[in-house]
């Protein structure tokens, strides 16, 4: 059944952390890795966290994805003080270049990374960094097979994009030749009762990212949930509860996001088209409301 992608998969998952140190196989940034423990060869996803967030806030999301047969690597792009958006892009590229050098040594015995199927993904400003790297704003030694933006944000407004400025406001202007999935939050454009502005301002959010993608591209919005609802239940509450408008049950947003990601990747990597087609034709199978659901192929 297509709805199974919205539930944990059959594979047991190991969570590994590796700090950046002087070891020649160490990553340039600390990483959190979710990997199946069953023997096999699996695609690799690099997931970039959002602004002022920690990679371990995504542990429930990446564990869900990994349980369906993917190795997910989530680097911590900064230590204490957030770095600039350009430094995020450079850091993402450096971790990408490390994957083929050091990732295999951190995986369970019998588990192999398939570097022919590398997915670049990012949430929030990490989504902007992912698109920037895919567009060639930093050099990488690996070629990406797919690109995913989880509620990507490129700045505070059209006139104040973060660097590099990748949005052109022209349709299909992104120079990409890989399939792209853009997931949005329906509440992201709404301000909270706190001091913060909207977390995903109009003109620099998921809508514009999708508008500038070339086919094949997909855009699905989890209507009743907010920008930070994809994070773990135990993620720092001051950030997740005050900064952005939230939905009622964060688990729904995580399951919707993970399920759509899994269906998308199974379609393009494993030629299992039934999952994605089912969601596109009947979004009601998802645990939360998906609206709009649109695509160009």
C-alpha positions as CSV (number, residue, x, y, z in Angstrom):
1,X,0.0,0.0,0.0
2,X,1.2,3.5,-0.9
3,X,0.4,4.8,2.5
4,X,3.2,2.7,4.0
5,X,5.8,5.3,3.2
6,X,4.2,7.5,5.9
7,X,5.0,4.9,8.5
8,X,8.3,3.6,9.8
9,X,9.9,1.1,7.4
10,X,10.9,-2.5,8.0
11,X,14.6,-1.8,8.3
12,X,16.2,-1.3,11.7
13,X,18.3,1.9,11.9
14,X,21.5,2.8,13.6
15,X,22.2,6.4,14.6
16,X,25.9,7.4,14.6
17,X,27.6,10.6,15.4
18,X,31.1,11.6,14.3
19,X,32.9,14.8,15.3
20,X,35.3,16.7,13.1
21,X,38.8,16.0,14.3
22,X,42.3,15.4,13.1
23,X,41.6,11.9,11.7
24,X,42.1,11.8,7.9
25,X,38.7,10.1,7.5
26,X,36.9,12.6,9.8
27,X,34.3,14.9,8.3
28,X,35.0,18.6,7.9
29,X,31.9,19.2,10.1
30,X,30.4,17.0,12.8
31,X,27.8,14.6,11.3
32,X,24.7,12.7,12.5
33,X,24.2,9.5,10.4
34,X,21.1,7.4,10.2
35,X,21.7,4.1,8.4
36,X,20.0,0.8,8.0
37,X,21.8,-2.1,9.7
38,X,20.7,-4.7,7.2
39,X,23.3,-5.7,4.7
40,X,22.9,-3.9,1.4
41,X,23.8,-1.0,-0.8
42,X,21.7,2.2,-0.2
43,X,21.3,5.7,-1.7
44,X,22.8,8.5,0.3
45,X,21.0,11.7,1.4
46,X,22.8,14.8,2.7
47,X,20.4,16.8,4.8
48,X,21.3,20.4,5.7
49,X,19.7,21.9,8.8
50,X,18.0,25.3,9.0
51,X,19.2,28.6,10.4
52,X,20.1,28.5,14.1
53,X,19.1,24.9,14.3
54,X,21.0,21.7,15.3
55,X,21.3,18.6,13.2
56,X,20.1,16.4,16.1
57,X,16.7,18.2,15.9
58,X,16.0,16.1,12.8
59,X,16.7,12.7,14.3
60,X,13.1,11.4,14.1
61,X,12.8,12.6,10.5
62,X,16.0,11.0,9.3
63,X,15.3,7.7,11.2
64,X,12.0,7.4,9.3
65,X,13.7,8.0,6.0
66,X,16.5,5.6,6.7
67,X,14.1,2.8,7.8
68,X,13.0,2.7,4.1
69,X,16.4,2.0,2.8
70,X,18.4,5.2,2.7
71,X,21.6,6.4,4.4
72,X,21.0,10.0,5.7
73,X,23.9,12.2,6.7
74,X,23.1,15.4,8.6
75,X,26.1,17.7,9.2
76,X,26.2,20.4,11.8
77,X,27.2,23.4,9.8
78,X,28.2,25.7,12.7
79,X,29.3,25.2,16.3
80,X,27.9,27.9,18.5
81,X,27.5,31.1,16.4
82,X,25.6,30.6,13.1
83,X,27.8,31.3,10.1
84,X,26.9,33.3,7.0
85,X,24.8,31.8,4.2
86,X,27.8,31.7,1.9
87,X,29.7,29.7,4.6
88,X,26.8,27.3,4.8
89,X,27.1,26.7,1.1
90,X,30.9,26.1,1.3
91,X,30.4,23.8,4.3
92,X,27.8,21.8,2.6
93,X,30.1,21.3,-0.4
94,X,33.0,20.3,1.9
95,X,30.9,17.6,3.6
96,X,29.7,16.4,0.1
97,X,33.3,16.0,-0.9
98,X,34.0,14.0,2.2
99,X,31.3,11.5,1.7
100,X,33.2,9.3,-0.8
101,X,36.3,9.5,1.4
102,X,35.0,8.9,4.9
103,X,31.4,7.9,5.1
104,X,31.9,4.2,4.4
105,X,34.1,3.8,7.5
106,X,31.2,4.9,9.7
107,X,28.6,2.5,8.4
108,X,27.6,-0.8,9.9
109,X,29.3,-3.9,8.6
110,X,27.8,-5.1,5.3
111,X,26.1,-1.7,4.6
112,X,27.5,0.2,1.6
113,X,26.8,3.7,0.3
114,X,25.8,4.1,-3.3
115,X,27.5,7.2,-4.5
116,X,25.8,7.0,-7.8
117,X,22.6,7.9,-6.0
118,X,23.3,11.0,-3.9
119,X,20.5,13.2,-2.8
120,X,21.0,16.8,-1.7
121,X,18.3,18.1,0.7
122,X,17.9,21.0,3.1
123,X,15.4,22.5,5.4
124,X,14.8,26.3,5.8
125,X,18.0,28.2,5.0
126,X,19.6,24.8,4.6
127,X,17.2,24.4,1.6
128,X,18.6,27.5,0.1
129,X,22.1,26.2,0.6
130,X,21.2,22.8,-1.0
131,X,19.8,24.6,-4.1
132,X,22.9,26.9,-4.2
133,X,25.3,23.9,-4.1
134,X,23.2,22.1,-6.8
135,X,23.3,25.2,-8.9
136,X,27.1,25.2,-8.9
137,X,27.9,28.0,-6.3
138,X,30.4,25.6,-4.7
139,X,32.5,22.8,-6.3
140,X,31.7,19.2,-5.4
141,X,33.3,16.0,-6.4
142,X,30.1,14.0,-6.4
143,X,27.2,14.4,-8.8
144,X,23.8,14.8,-7.3
145,X,21.0,12.5,-8.6
146,X,18.1,14.4,-6.9
147,X,17.4,17.6,-5.0
148,X,14.9,18.2,-2.1
149,X,13.9,21.4,-0.4
150,X,12.0,21.1,2.8
151,X,10.2,24.4,3.3
152,X,13.3,26.2,1.8
153,X,13.8,29.9,2.5
154,X,16.1,32.3,0.6
155,X,15.9,35.4,2.8
156,X,13.5,37.9,4.4
157,X,12.0,39.3,1.2
158,X,12.6,39.6,-2.5
159,X,14.8,42.6,-1.9
160,X,16.8,41.0,0.9
161,X,17.8,37.5,-0.3
162,X,20.7,35.8,1.4
163,X,23.8,35.1,-0.6
164,X,24.2,33.7,-3.1
165,X,21.1,35.2,-4.6
166,X,19.6,32.3,-6.5
167,X,16.0,33.4,-7.1
168,X,15.5,35.1,-10.4
169,X,11.7,35.4,-10.4
170,X,11.6,33.8,-13.8
171,X,9.8,30.5,-14.5
172,X,11.9,27.4,-14.8
173,X,15.1,29.5,-14.5
174,X,17.1,27.0,-12.2
175,X,19.8,25.4,-14.4
176,X,19.2,21.9,-13.0
177,X,18.9,18.6,-14.9
178,X,17.8,16.4,-11.9
179,X,14.4,15.8,-10.4
180,X,13.4,18.2,-7.7
181,X,11.0,17.9,-4.8
182,X,9.8,21.0,-2.9
183,X,7.8,20.5,0.3
184,X,6.1,23.5,1.9
185,X,4.3,24.4,5.1
186,X,0.9,26.0,4.9
187,X,1.4,28.0,8.1
188,X,4.9,29.2,7.3
189,X,3.8,32.6,5.9
190,X,1.8,33.4,9.1
191,X,3.3,35.5,11.9
192,X,3.2,34.2,15.5
193,X,2.1,36.2,18.5
194,X,5.8,36.6,19.4
195,X,8.2,39.2,18.1
196,X,9.3,37.2,15.1
197,X,8.3,37.8,11.5
198,X,6.9,35.0,9.4
199,X,9.4,32.2,9.0
200,X,8.8,31.7,5.3
201,X,8.1,35.1,3.8
202,X,6.2,35.3,0.6
203,X,8.4,35.7,-2.5
204,X,11.4,33.8,-1.0
205,X,9.7,30.5,0.1
206,X,8.8,27.1,-1.3
207,X,6.4,28.6,-3.9
208,X,9.1,30.5,-5.6
209,X,11.6,27.7,-5.4
210,X,9.1,25.4,-7.2
211,X,8.2,28.1,-9.7
212,X,11.8,28.4,-10.8
213,X,12.4,24.6,-11.1
214,X,12.5,22.8,-14.5
215,X,10.6,19.5,-15.0
216,X,10.6,17.0,-13.5
217,X,9.6,18.8,-10.3
218,X,7.0,18.4,-7.6
219,X,5.5,20.7,-5.0
220,X,3.4,19.5,-2.1
221,X,2.4,21.6,0.9
222,X,1.4,20.3,4.3
223,X,-1.4,22.7,4.8
224,X,-2.1,22.8,8.5
225,X,1.5,22.8,9.8
226,X,4.4,25.2,10.2
227,X,7.9,25.7,9.2
228,X,9.5,24.0,12.3
229,X,7.0,21.2,12.7
230,X,9.3,18.9,10.8
231,X,11.7,18.9,13.8
232,X,11.8,16.4,16.7
233,X,9.3,16.6,19.5
234,X,12.2,17.3,21.9
235,X,13.7,20.1,19.8
236,X,14.4,23.3,21.7
237,X,10.9,24.7,22.5
238,X,11.8,28.4,22.5
239,X,12.8,28.0,18.9
240,X,10.1,25.7,17.7
241,X,7.1,27.1,19.7
242,X,7.8,30.8,19.5
243,X,9.6,31.6,16.3
244,X,7.1,30.1,13.9
245,X,3.4,29.3,13.6
246,X,2.9,25.6,14.5
247,X,0.4,22.9,13.9
248,X,-1.2,20.6,16.5
249,X,0.9,17.5,16.2
250,X,4.5,17.7,14.9
251,X,4.5,14.0,14.1
252,X,2.0,14.5,11.3
253,X,4.3,17.0,9.5
254,X,7.3,14.7,9.9
255,X,5.4,11.7,8.6
256,X,4.0,13.7,5.6
257,X,7.5,15.1,4.8
258,X,9.3,11.8,5.2
259,X,6.6,9.8,3.3
260,X,6.6,12.2,0.3
261,X,10.5,12.2,0.2
262,X,10.5,8.3,0.3
263,X,7.9,8.1,-2.4
264,X,9.8,10.6,-4.6
265,X,13.1,8.8,-4.2
266,X,11.7,5.3,-4.7
267,X,10.2,6.6,-8.0
268,X,13.4,8.0,-9.3
269,X,16.0,5.6,-7.8
270,X,14.2,2.3,-7.6
271,X,11.6,2.8,-10.4
272,X,8.8,2.0,-7.8
273,X,6.4,4.6,-9.3
274,X,3.3,3.4,-7.5
275,X,4.0,5.3,-4.2
276,X,4.4,8.7,-5.8
277,X,1.6,8.3,-8.3
278,X,-0.7,7.3,-5.5
279,X,0.0,10.4,-3.5
280,X,-0.3,12.7,-6.4
281,X,-3.6,11.2,-7.5
282,X,-5.0,10.9,-3.9
283,X,-3.3,13.2,-1.4
284,X,-5.8,12.0,1.2
285,X,-3.7,8.9,1.9
286,X,-1.2,11.1,3.7
287,X,-1.7,11.5,7.5
288,X,-2.1,15.3,7.1
289,X,-3.8,17.5,4.5
290,X,-1.6,18.1,1.4
291,X,-2.7,21.1,-0.6
292,X,-1.7,22.2,-3.1
293,X,-0.2,19.2,-4.8
294,X,1.3,20.1,-8.2
295,X,4.0,18.8,-10.5
296,X,5.5,19.2,-13.9
297,X,7.1,16.3,-15.7
